[in-house]
Amino acid sequence: MPLEVGIVGLPNSGKTTLFTTLTGAARQVPGKEHVGVASIEDDRLGQVAEVVGSAKVTPATIRVVDVPGTGAQLLGNLRRVDALLVVLEDWSGTRNPEDDLATLELELLVADRDHVAKRLDRVEKQAKSGEPAVKAEAAELERILAHLDAEKPLRDYGELPPELEPLTTKPLVEIRNGPGGIDLKLEAELAELPAAEAAEFRDGPSALADVVARLFQGLDLVTFFTAGDTETRGWTLRRGQNALEAAESIHTDIARGFIRCEVIRWDDLVASGSHAEAARRGLMRLEGKTYAVEDGDVLNVRFSPPR
């Protein structure tokens, strides 16, 4: 599954402009939920592809969700995303980004309270059966509800029941739309130009690359690559995830039939000029299911196809 992020913001903050710029989607219909895919730029990908002679280059991607508002029901559609991009209007001089951030955090907290209260209502009805586990869950949910009523986010609560999908535990990445942050209107205009022409207008890399970098930092992600004649592709994992989880992100059948994983550092592969030469130089190693994948690894998973 690709990394998934939700975009939240108050009206006229520029959140749908950010969505359009990240995903390259056409102009969106107001009042509708928007879902798109953004590519993660990575200079290493092209270098690896050139060395192995890939016919196709596919960057890692982010699935992006933009909901039309901040009500509890709409924000509930973001419960399964990995992180939230919080867009703050900082260009007009009429709004205070810090106040807007506090408002949005309160909206997320209210949405979590609604979520927990509905869960508690269902569990309390089940608890009438007298089953100890259900009664214990109801008591825990009451404590969680009291925590939220004290206007404390659930990231400060401790261990939560796995059935909950809270919003206030998700990493928040602030995007200030204005001179002190990212000029989203300019980025939207530049996104419509060819890459080389857009680069001439920028003083440095795309500001959206900084958004992705901050997401990676907030979620503690790494990028690994698969590379062959047909395709070189980027993938993302949480830092510390293992080779079996990397295999599963590629395809569940590969994970089920996992035998071993051939690993080469991307720069070792580029310097060697081929997989074979990297192996000859002793730069390729074999790893098992529990190997913790590192940023920049090029993986070739050997597996037995399911019968």
Disulfide bonds with the S-S distance in Angstrom:
none
